[in-house]
Amino acid sequence: MLSGPTGEVPGVAGGGPVHRAITAEVSRVRDRTPERAPRVLDVGGGSGAWAVPLARLGCAVTVVDYSPNALAALHRRARDAGVHELVTPVQGDVDALADVAPAGGADLVLGHGLLEVVDDAAAALAALTAATVRGGAVSVLVAGRFAAVLSRTLAGRLGEARAVLTDPDGRFGPDDALRRRLDAAALRALVEASGDLQVEVLQGDGVLEGWTPGSVRDGGPATVREVTELENLAAAATPLLDVAARLHALARRR
């Protein structure tokens, strides 16, 4: 089983809501332990869409991914950014995370784009939690169910929209590349089910940005800033949360 997708992860650039939550957590770790670099474990981190920016913030980042090609791209990307000494690529899988990541060894563990592709989301969360120091944080970013319903409806793919809305896992059929899509309530329930994690941040990523016409997004720097500001305002707005393309939870290990 793959540990996660190896492409770019939305939300890391441009000061979006997920980026702001992650950088705030890094600042928290730095305040708590100023004598060392914050330790980040990025599971399924691919070519470093999150790892490299975090290394630029001074974090020591370990990226665990199944794909050797993605890890090679990560190495090149980190070297080009001048942060290769802070980034450690490790070939591995979330199913055997304990074999490559020490228990309680990370201040912040990322599982972005992971829970929707693994066979057992609860087991994956347990592995992420075990790798987190007590008092540390786990950050997960998952595909949103209702955004998929809306996007398919607007595209005229009504059968797929109905399937995503009614299927227990939010899938449109056997050809769906994802094993599950979640809504906000389901994500919170999944993260907190074991009792080891408590959700502190639950927000949307791509709440309005994904619905903004391309002609607007291409309107220049001022328009891009305006879209980003609107997205940040909408990210935590409860009525809009469930139409986000992705849902983000930051949870504290008890």
ZIBELDA-V180895 format. One record per helix or strand. SS is the DSSP state (h for helix, s for strand). FROM is the first residue (numbers start at 1). TO is the last residue. If there is no record, write none. Layout:
((SS	FROM	TO) (SS	FROM	TO))
//
This chain:
((h	17	32) (s	39	43) (h	51	56) (s	60	65) (h	68	81) (h	84	86) (s	87	91) (h	94	99) (s	106	112) (h	121	130) (s	132	144) (h	145	154) (h	158	166) (s	182	182) (h	184	192) (s	197	205) (h	209	211) (h	214	217) (h	221	234) (h	238	241) (s	246	253))
//
